[in-house]
Amino acid sequence: MSRAAILGCSHQLANGRPYAERADRESGWHDRLAEMLLGAIKPMYRGLRDPVRALHPIIGLTKRHDDVMRSATDSDLAIRARDLSTQLRREGFSPALVGECFALVREAAGRTIGQRHYDSQLMCGWALLQGRLVEMETGEGKTLAATLAASTVGLAGCPVHLVTVNDYLAGRDAEQMAPLYRFLGLSVGTVLQGMPAAARRRAYGQSITYCSNKELAFDYLRDRVALTHRGSRLHLALEKLRGGSPRDDRLVLRGLYFGIVDEADSVFIDEARTPLILSTKTGSTEEKSRCETALQLARKLEPHSDFTSDPAERSIVLTEAGRLRLGELAEGMGGIWTSTATRNELVTQALCALILFRRDQQYVVADGKVQIVDESTGRVMPDRSWERGLHQLVEVKEGMEPTDRHETLARLTYQRLFRRYLRLAGMTGTASEVAREIRSIYGLDVVRVPLHRPSRRSYLPARLCLTRAEKWRRVVERVVQLSGERRPVLIGTRSVQASEEISAALRERGIAHALLNAKQDSEEAQIIALAGQSSRVTVATNMAGRGTDIRLGEGVAENGGLHVILTEYHESRRVDRQFFGRCARQGDAGSCEAIVSLEDELYTYFAPSMTLLVRRFSGLGLTTSDFTGQALRRFAQARAERYSALLRTQNLKLDRRLDRVLAFSGIRE
């Protein structure tokens, strides 16, 4: 396998692009038909040829060089790294050469950071190099495994982007792995929020660059805006000849060559529901009075008769009676309120702000600002705002001065961004449930790497309570029982409000605990890292601290390990599995269970009729291990997952349609 073939460097560059990236072409009907047939055939093919078994040879090819690498001096290994760099550039990524490179990286890792790659990590590295999405159990060392593929591609002379879900993980991983890369003669850069353009350009200019998905995406969008109208190499060259400022000096990226996405399911699936929008502020002196008036009018409308709401879709629609009622209420008002379309749009947004967007769920108020909470991670996104005046309406609802509105400069979906890498790979603990969508959208096959040590995780029967109050009471009782056994407990919630409710219930019983929600985002890694200490109780929103190892304290393993309690099922089964994966990592002891209620959003939004039937006919002691409870959960999650997949597909189609429309005016993205 040649270097050019694995990265597609020789023939798949987008024509006219200022730097290397794959052309974004929409598949024709024959391609889609072929994809569908391939999807039907692949399961049968897998039965004949196990993709995991195909990764095993890399272990032997690596180990054959172990003795030579161990006996070599540091200077000998540095010389060998330079020789391998030359060979990789000339001969490509043949299995034998990659095996030797992996052996070098493994030996260098042992000498520089005190860690040697396991066999399962060697398999992961080989799969990443082939452009696959690797499912690797939580705690199995994905960060270290990624260094194998990153180092090999970096030695071959291609830039590598290691993409993760937040700045903390990007900075931490870059700092921890930098000694290994530098030993091999590779440079390392990190892109963090707030960095100036010059510093970003330097970071992307290194051999290996660590960054978050959001920073990468907005840097790409800013590059596209800088190249509006004329972005080809020819135009850039002509500008230089005319003596003008070369616009490629304003670019920060130098190409999308090889990308490895950590927590790939979160990036590719959970965060792909919302398009990325680059905007500029536009002020208005009348913004506050406009928002106040819209909220006043919205409060006078009656649900059902004047408007209908769909919490699952986060949408509100005015009825015909509501539009007539709104016209009567606005009679005599001047300005924008004389326009029927504008009036209806503003009041509909105001209804959304009042009914669908709730404090400590969709947003928090911190540092005097309304800050959006990412519902897939539980983290605050201080640099994000809602569109079409919604953010300003929420601010006024909370009694604050409205900030400036944002005018869209460019937009792009994660689906289209990551498809532009010449070679893309990913890692995650959970991807099986969405393997078909990932294959269809990103062209990545999912392969599951075996565990380094057998799992000792114990799954306890779930409990379904009728009310939230009963749920919190049962959770507290369970914590008291486990604390008596000197076991640590990690309690997971879906919102800031829920985390504070269970925190209050624990305080009433005098149970000391650590509270981690979107309001303490900066401390999440430290809090999560201590969650495995004896008798410690930790309450965390959603997947806070994801990517941080929870190490068991002294004597905890003998008592049964960390116990995880999920207090609300998520819209995706993957996220439930991710949270349960916080316990029993790398062969540790551990257990998990779910204690949920019929008042949880999953049931009330996605299975209201079935929930009502279960509530009417359920008896005391019903648990989700019963057929009824399990069926209710499966039905609600299946509906939620279908809706989310549909929304992602619609976003991608809209993005492509806008791109085609804008192309006529010479503007892209």
C-alpha positions in Angstrom: 0.0 0.0 0.0 1.7 3.2 -1.1 1.8 6.5 0.8 -0.1 8.2 -2.0 -2.8 5.5 -2.1 -3.5 5.5 1.6 -3.9 9.2 1.8 -5.3 9.7 -1.7 -2.7 12.5 -2.2 -2.1 11.8 -5.9 -5.5 12.2 -7.5 -8.2 13.1 -5.1 -7.4 16.7 -4.4 -10.3 19.1 -5.0 -9.7 21.2 -8.1 -9.0 24.8 -7.4 -8.6 24.4 -3.6 -5.9 26.5 -1.9 -4.8 23.5 0.0 -5.0 19.7 0.0 -8.5 18.3 0.6 -10.9 15.8 -0.9 -13.4 17.0 -3.4 -16.9 17.0 -1.9 -19.1 15.3 -4.5 -22.6 14.2 -4.0 -23.2 10.5 -4.9 -25.2 9.7 -8.0 -28.1 7.3 -7.9 -25.9 4.4 -9.2 -23.4 5.1 -6.4 -26.2 5.0 -3.8 -27.5 1.8 -5.3 -24.1 0.2 -5.2 -23.7 1.4 -1.6 -27.0 -0.2 -0.6 -26.0 -3.5 -2.3 -22.6 -3.4 -0.6 -24.3 -2.8 2.8 -26.4 -6.0 2.2 -23.4 -8.1 1.1 -21.0 -7.0 3.8 -22.5 -8.9 6.7 -22.2 -12.1 4.7 -18.7 -11.3 3.7 -17.8 -10.6 7.4 -18.9 -14.0 8.3 -16.3 -15.5 5.9 -13.5 -13.0 6.7 -13.3 -11.6 10.2 -12.0 -8.0 10.0 -10.5 -8.3 13.5 -8.6 -11.4 12.5 -7.1 -9.4 9.6 -5.5 -7.0 12.1 -3.7 -9.7 14.0 -0.6 -10.1 11.7 0.6 -6.6 12.7 1.3 -8.0 16.2 3.8 -10.5 14.9 5.3 -8.0 12.4 5.9 -5.6 15.3 7.3 -8.1 17.8 9.9 -9.5 15.4 11.8 -6.2 15.9 11.4 -6.0 19.7 14.8 -7.4 20.6 16.7 -5.1 18.1 14.8 -2.0 19.3 15.4 -2.8 23.0 19.1 -3.3 22.5 19.5 0.0 20.6 20.7 3.2 22.1 18.6 6.4 22.0 20.8 7.8 19.2 20.5 4.5 17.3 16.7 4.8 17.5 16.8 8.4 16.3 18.9 7.3 13.3 16.4 4.5 12.6 13.5 7.0 12.8 15.1 9.1 10.0 15.8 6.0 7.9 12.2 4.8 8.3 11.0 8.3 7.3 12.9 8.0 4.0 11.6 4.4 3.4 8.0 5.4 4.2 8.1 8.3 1.8 9.6 6.0 -0.9 7.9 2.7 -0.4 4.6 3.5 1.3 2.8 1.8 4.2 3.5 -1.9 3.6 2.7 -4.2 6.5 6.3 -5.2 7.1 7.5 -1.6 7.2 4.6 -0.5 9.4 5.4 -3.3 11.8 9.0 -2.0 12.1 7.7 1.5 12.6 5.2 0.4 15.3 8.1 -1.4 17.1 10.1 1.8 17.0 7.2 3.9 18.3 6.5 1.3 21.1 10.1 1.3 22.3 10.3 5.1 22.2 7.0 5.3 24.2 8.5 3.1 26.9 11.6 5.2 27.1 9.9 8.7 27.0 6.5 8.4 28.6 6.8 5.1 30.5 4.1 3.3 28.5 4.4 0.4 26.0 1.6 -0.3 23.6 -0.5 -3.5 24.2 -1.3 -6.0 21.4 -4.8 -4.6 21.2 -3.4 -1.1 20.8 -1.2 -2.3 17.9 -4.3 -3.6 16.2 -6.0 -0.3 16.8 -3.1 1.6 15.3 -3.1 -0.6 12.2 -6.9 -0.1 11.7 -6.5 3.6 12.0 -3.8 3.7 9.4 -6.1 1.8 7.1 -8.8 4.5 7.6 -11.3 2.8 9.9 -13.3 3.7 12.9 -12.1 1.6 15.8 -14.4 0.7 18.6 -12.2 0.2 21.7 -13.7 -0.3 25.1 -13.6 2.7 27.5 -10.3 2.8 29.4 -8.3 0.7 26.9 -5.9 3.4 26.0 -7.1 5.0 22.7 -4.9 8.1 23.3 -1.8 6.0 23.3 -2.9 3.7 20.5 -3.4 6.8 18.2 0.3 7.6 18.5 1.1 4.6 16.4 -0.8 5.7 13.3 0.0 9.4 13.9 3.7 8.8 14.2 3.8 6.6 11.1 2.0 9.1 8.9 4.0 11.9 10.4 7.3 10.2 9.6 6.0 9.7 6.0 5.8 13.5 5.8 2.0 14.1 5.9 0.4 16.5 8.4 -1.7 14.7 11.0 -4.7 16.2 12.9 -5.7 14.5 16.2 -9.2 15.7 16.9 -10.9 15.4 20.2 -14.0 16.8 21.9 -12.7 19.7 24.0 -9.7 21.9 24.6 -8.8 20.2 27.9 -8.3 16.8 26.2 -6.5 18.3 23.3 -4.0 20.1 25.5 -3.6 17.2 27.9 -3.0 14.6 25.2 -0.6 16.8 23.3 1.4 17.5 26.5 1.5 13.8 27.5 2.5 12.5 24.1 4.9 15.3 23.0 8.1 13.6 24.5 7.4 10.5 22.3 6.9 12.5 19.1 9.9 14.7 19.7 12.1 11.6 20.3 11.0 10.5 16.8 12.0 13.8 15.3 8.4 15.0 14.9 7.0 18.4 16.0 3.8 18.8 18.0 1.2 21.7 18.0 -1.9 22.4 20.0 -4.9 24.6 18.9 -6.9 26.0 21.8 -9.8 28.4 22.1 -8.7 32.1 22.1 -5.4 31.6 20.2 -4.5 34.3 17.7 -4.4 33.4 14.0 -0.5 33.4 13.9 -0.3 30.9 16.8 -2.9 28.7 15.1 -1.0 28.8 11.8 2.2 27.7 13.7 0.3 24.9 15.5 -1.2 23.6 12.2 2.3 23.8 10.7 3.6 21.1 13.0 3.9 17.4 12.1 1.2 16.4 14.6 -1.6 18.9 15.7 -4.0 18.3 18.5 -7.3 20.3 18.4 -10.9 20.1 19.3 -13.5 19.5 16.6 -15.1 22.9 17.1 -11.8 24.8 16.8 -10.9 22.8 13.7 -14.3 23.4 12.1 -14.3 27.2 12.7 -10.7 27.5 11.5 -11.7 25.8 8.3 -14.8 28.1 7.9 -12.6 31.2 8.5 -10.3 30.0 5.8 -13.2 29.6 3.4 -14.5 33.1 4.2 -11.0 34.5 3.6 -11.0 32.9 0.2 -14.5 34.0 -0.8 -15.1 34.5 -4.6 -11.5 33.6 -5.7 -9.8 30.8 -3.9 -8.0 28.8 -6.5 -4.2 28.6 -6.7 -4.4 30.5 -10.0 -6.1 33.5 -8.4 -3.7 33.5 -5.4 -0.8 33.5 -7.8 -2.3 36.4 -9.8 -2.8 38.4 -6.7 0.9 38.0 -5.8 1.9 39.1 -9.3 -0.3 42.2 -9.0 1.6 43.1 -5.8 -1.5 42.7 -3.6 -1.4 41.0 -0.2 -1.5 37.2 -0.9 -4.6 35.9 0.7 -3.1 32.5 1.5 -1.1 34.3 4.2 -4.5 34.7 6.0 -5.1 30.9 6.0 -4.3 28.9 9.2 -4.7 25.4 7.9 -2.4 23.9 5.4 -4.6 21.0 4.3 -6.8 18.2 5.4 -4.5 15.2 5.0 -4.9 12.6 7.8 -7.4 13.1 10.5 -7.9 10.8 13.6 -11.0 11.7 15.5 -11.2 10.6 19.2 -14.7 10.1 20.7 -15.7 9.8 17.1 -19.3 8.9 17.7 -19.8 12.1 19.7 -18.4 14.2 16.9 -19.8 12.3 13.9 -23.2 11.6 15.3 -24.2 13.5 18.5 -22.8 16.9 17.4 -23.7 16.5 13.7 -27.3 17.5 14.4 -26.4 21.2 14.4 -24.7 22.9 11.5 -21.6 25.0 12.2 -22.2 28.6 11.6 -19.6 31.4 11.4 -21.2 34.8 12.1 -20.5 38.4 12.8 -22.3 40.7 15.3 -24.9 43.1 14.1 -26.3 45.5 16.7 -29.7 47.1 17.1 -30.8 49.8 19.6 -34.3 48.5 19.5 -33.5 44.9 20.3 -34.5 45.0 24.0 -37.9 46.6 23.5 -38.6 44.3 20.5 -37.8 41.2 22.6 -39.9 42.5 25.5 -42.9 43.1 23.3 -42.6 39.7 21.7 -42.4 38.0 25.1 -45.5 40.0 26.3 -47.5 39.0 23.2 -46.4 35.3 23.6 -47.5 35.1 27.2 -51.0 36.1 26.1 -51.4 33.2 23.7 -53.0 30.0 24.9 -51.5 26.5 24.2 -53.5 24.1 22.0 -55.9 26.8 20.7 -53.3 29.4 19.7 -50.2 27.3 19.2 -49.0 23.7 19.3 -45.6 22.6 20.6 -43.4 19.5 19.9 -40.7 19.3 22.7 -39.0 16.4 20.8 -38.5 18.5 17.7 -38.1 21.8 19.7 -40.7 23.5 17.5 -43.8 25.6 18.0 -46.4 26.3 15.3 -49.0 29.0 15.5 -52.5 27.8 14.6 -54.8 29.8 12.4 -56.7 31.0 15.5 -53.3 32.0 17.0 -52.3 34.1 14.0 -55.6 35.9 14.1 -55.3 36.4 17.9 -51.8 37.8 17.5 -53.0 40.2 14.8 -55.7 41.5 17.2 -53.1 41.9 20.0 -50.7 43.8 17.8 -53.4 46.1 16.4 -52.3 49.7 16.7 -48.6 48.9 17.1 -46.3 50.4 14.5 -43.0 49.4 13.0 -42.2 45.8 12.5 -45.4 44.7 14.2 -47.4 45.7 11.2 -45.7 42.9 9.2 -47.6 39.7 9.6 -44.7 37.4 8.7 -42.2 39.3 11.0 -44.7 39.4 13.8 -45.5 35.7 13.6 -41.7 34.8 13.4 -40.8 36.9 16.5 -43.6 35.7 18.6 -43.0 32.0 17.7 -39.4 32.5 18.7 -40.5 34.1 21.9 -42.8 31.1 22.7 -39.8 28.8 22.1 -37.7 30.9 24.6 -40.5 30.7 27.2 -41.6 27.0 26.8 -38.9 24.9 25.1 -35.7 26.5 26.4 -35.3 26.1 30.2 -32.7 27.4 32.6 -30.3 24.7 33.9 -31.3 22.4 31.1 -30.7 23.9 27.7 -28.7 26.8 29.2 -27.2 28.2 32.4 -26.8 31.8 33.6 -23.2 32.3 34.6 -20.9 35.3 34.7 -23.8 37.5 33.9 -24.4 35.7 30.6 -26.8 33.1 29.1 -24.5 30.2 28.2 -25.7 27.3 26.1 -25.3 23.8 27.5 -24.3 21.1 25.0 -26.9 18.4 25.7 -24.8 15.6 24.3 -21.9 16.3 26.7 -23.3 18.4 29.5 -20.6 21.1 28.9 -21.1 24.8 28.7 -20.4 26.4 25.2 -19.6 30.0 26.1 -18.8 31.0 22.5 -22.0 29.8 21.0 -25.4 31.5 20.6 -28.8 30.6 19.1 -29.9 32.0 15.8 -32.8 34.2 14.6 -33.1 36.3 17.8 -33.7 33.3 20.1 -30.6 34.0 22.2 -31.6 37.6 22.7 -35.2 36.6 23.7 -33.8 34.1 26.3 -31.5 36.9 27.7 -34.4 39.3 28.0 -36.6 36.5 29.6 -33.9 36.2 32.2 -33.9 39.9 32.9 -30.6 40.7 31.1 -29.5 43.1 28.5 -29.6 41.5 25.0 -26.3 40.9 23.2 -25.8 41.7 19.6 -27.4 39.4 17.0 -25.2 37.4 14.7 -25.3 37.5 10.9 -24.2 34.3 9.2 -21.0 34.5 7.2 -20.6 30.8 6.5 -22.0 27.4 7.5 -21.0 23.8 7.2 -21.9 20.5 8.7 -19.5 18.1 10.4 -20.5 15.5 7.8 -19.2 17.6 4.9 -16.1 18.8 6.8 -14.7 15.4 7.8 -15.5 13.8 4.4 -12.9 16.3 3.0 -10.0 14.7 4.7 -7.8 12.7 2.2 -7.7 10.0 4.8 -10.0 9.8 7.9 -10.0 7.5 10.9 -11.6 7.5 14.3 -11.7 5.9 17.7 -14.6 5.5 20.2 -15.9 3.2 22.9 -19.3 3.0 21.3 -20.0 2.9 17.5 -21.7 -0.4 16.7 -25.2 1.0 17.0 -24.5 3.7 14.3 -22.1 1.7 12.2 -24.4 1.8 9.1 -24.8 5.6 9.3 -21.0 6.1 9.8 -20.3 3.9 6.8 -22.9 5.7 4.6 -21.9 9.3 5.5 -18.2 9.1 6.3 -17.2 6.0 4.4 -15.7 4.4 7.5 -16.0 0.8 8.4 -16.3 0.1 12.1 -14.1 -2.6 13.6 -14.1 -3.6 17.2 -10.7 -4.3 18.8 -10.7 -7.0 21.5 -10.1 -6.1 25.2 -6.6 -6.2 26.7 -8.1 -7.9 29.8 -11.5 -9.6 30.1 -14.2 -7.4 31.4 -15.5 -7.8 35.0 -18.4 -5.4 34.7 -21.6 -6.5 36.4 -24.9 -5.2 35.1 -27.7 -5.1 37.8 -31.4 -5.1 37.0 -32.8 -1.6 36.1 -35.6 0.0 38.1 -38.5 2.0 36.6 -40.1 4.4 39.1 -43.4 6.2 38.6 -42.2 9.6 39.6 -39.0 11.6 39.8 -39.4 12.0 43.6 -39.5 8.2 43.9 -36.5 7.9 41.6 -34.3 10.2 43.8 -35.4 8.4 46.9 -34.3 5.1 45.5 -31.0 6.5 44.3 -30.2 7.9 47.8 -31.1 4.6 49.4 -28.7 2.8 47.0 -25.9 5.3 47.7 -26.4 4.7 51.5 -26.1 1.0 51.0 -23.0 1.2 48.8 -21.3 3.7 51.0 -21.7 1.3 53.8 -19.7 -1.2 51.7 -17.0 1.5 51.2 -17.5 1.5 47.5 -17.4 4.7 45.3 -20.5 5.7 43.4 -20.8 7.8 40.2 -24.3 9.1 39.6 -25.1 10.3 36.1 -27.8 12.8 35.1 -28.9 14.4 31.8 -29.2 18.1 32.9 -27.9 20.6 35.4 -31.4 20.7 37.0 -31.4 17.0 37.6 -27.9 17.0 39.1 -28.9 19.7 41.6 -32.1 17.8 42.5 -30.2 14.6 43.4 -27.5 16.8 45.1 -30.2 18.3 47.3 -31.6 14.8 48.1 -28.1 13.6 49.1 -27.6 16.7 51.3 -30.8 16.0 53.1 -29.5 12.6 54.1 -26.1 14.1 55.1 -24.2 12.4 52.4 -21.0 14.2 51.3 -20.6 14.2 47.6 -18.9 16.0 44.7 -21.2 17.8 42.2 -20.1 18.2 38.6 -22.3 19.9 36.1 -22.0 22.5 33.4 -21.4 25.2 36.0 -18.1 23.6 37.1 -16.9 22.6 33.7 -13.3 23.7 34.3 -13.0 21.3 37.2 -14.5 18.2 35.6 -11.3 16.3 34.9 -10.0 16.6 38.5 -13.4 15.7 40.0 -13.9 12.7 37.7 -10.3 11.5 38.3 -11.1 11.1 42.0 -14.4 9.4 41.6 -12.9 5.9 42.2 -11.7 6.7 45.8 -13.2 4.7 48.7 -16.8 5.7 49.7 -16.6 8.8 47.4 -19.9 9.9 45.9 -19.8 11.9 42.6 -22.8 13.4 40.7 -22.0 14.3 37.1 -24.1 15.6 34.2 -24.2 13.3 31.2 -20.7 12.5 29.9 -18.8 15.1 31.9 -15.1 14.1 32.3 -15.3 11.8 29.2 -11.7 10.8 28.3 -10.5 11.0 31.9 -9.4 7.7 33.6 -11.1 6.8 36.9 -8.5 5.0 38.9 -9.6 2.9 41.9 -8.4 3.8 45.3 -6.8 1.5 47.7 -8.9 -1.4 48.7 -11.8 -0.4 46.4 -11.3 -3.3 43.9 -11.6 -5.8 46.7 -14.9 -4.3 47.8 -16.4 -4.5 44.3 -15.0 -1.5 42.5 -16.8 1.6 41.2 -20.6 1.5 41.0 -22.3 3.6 38.3 -26.0 4.7 38.6 -27.7 6.0 35.4 -30.7 8.2 36.5 -32.1 8.8 33.1 -31.9 7.0 29.8 -30.5 9.0 26.9 -32.0 9.3 23.4 -29.2 7.0 22.1 -28.3 3.6 23.5 -24.7 4.5 22.8 -24.6 7.2 25.4 -26.0 4.8 28.0 -23.3 2.4 27.1 -20.7 5.1 27.3 -21.7 6.0 30.9 -21.8 2.4 32.0 -18.3 2.1 30.6 -17.0 4.5 33.3 -16.7 1.5 35.6 -14.7 -1.8 35.3 -12.1 -0.3 33.0 -9.1 -2.5 31.9 -10.2 -5.5 33.9 -11.1 -3.7 37.1 -14.0 -4.8 39.2 -17.2 -2.7 38.9 -20.9 -2.7 38.5 -23.7 -0.5 37.0 -27.5 -0.1 37.1 -30.2 2.3 35.8 -32.8 3.9 38.1 -35.2 5.9 36.0 -38.7 7.3 36.1 -41.7 7.6 33.8 -41.4 11.4 34.1 -38.1 11.4 32.3 -37.9 13.3 29.0 -37.2 10.2 26.9 -40.6 8.7 27.8 -42.6 12.0 27.9 -41.2 13.2 24.6 -40.9 10.0 22.5 -43.4 7.6 24.0 -46.1 9.7 25.7 -49.0 7.3 24.9 -47.2 4.1 25.9 -46.0 5.9 29.1 -49.5 6.8 30.0 -50.6 3.2 29.5 -47.8 1.9 31.6 -48.6 4.4 34.4 -52.2 3.3 34.4 -51.6 -0.4 34.5 -48.3 -0.7 36.3 -48.2 -2.2 39.7 -45.8 -1.5 42.5 -42.3 -3.0 42.1 -42.3 -2.8 38.3 -38.7 -2.8 37.0 -37.3 -2.4 33.5 -36.1 -5.9 33.6 -39.8 -6.8 33.1 -40.9 -7.1 29.5 -43.1 -4.0 29.7 -40.3 -1.7 31.0 -37.8 -3.0 28.5 -40.2 -2.7 25.6 -41.0 0.9 26.6 -37.3 1.9 26.7 -36.6 0.2 23.4 -39.6 1.9 21.7 -38.7 5.4 23.0 -35.0 5.1 22.2 -35.7 3.7 18.7 -38.0 6.7 18.0 -35.5 9.2 19.3 -32.7 7.6 17.3 -34.7 7.6 14.1 -35.6 11.3 14.6 -32.0 12.2 15.3 -30.8 10.3 12.2 -33.5 12.1 10.1 -32.4 15.5 11.4 -28.7 14.8 10.5 -29.7 13.7 7.0 -31.8 16.8 6.5 -28.9 19.0 7.7 -26.6 17.4 5.2 -29.1 17.8 2.4 -29.7 21.4 3.3 -26.0 22.1 3.5 -25.5 20.7 0.0 -28.5 22.6 -1.4 -27.2 25.9 0.0 -23.7 25.1 -1.3 -25.1 24.6 -4.8 -27.2 27.8 -4.6 -24.3 29.9 -3.3 -22.0 28.5 -6.0 -23.9 30.6 -8.6 -22.8 33.8 -6.8 -19.2 32.6 -6.4 -19.6 32.1 -2.7 -18.9 28.7 -1.2 -20.1 27.3 2.2 
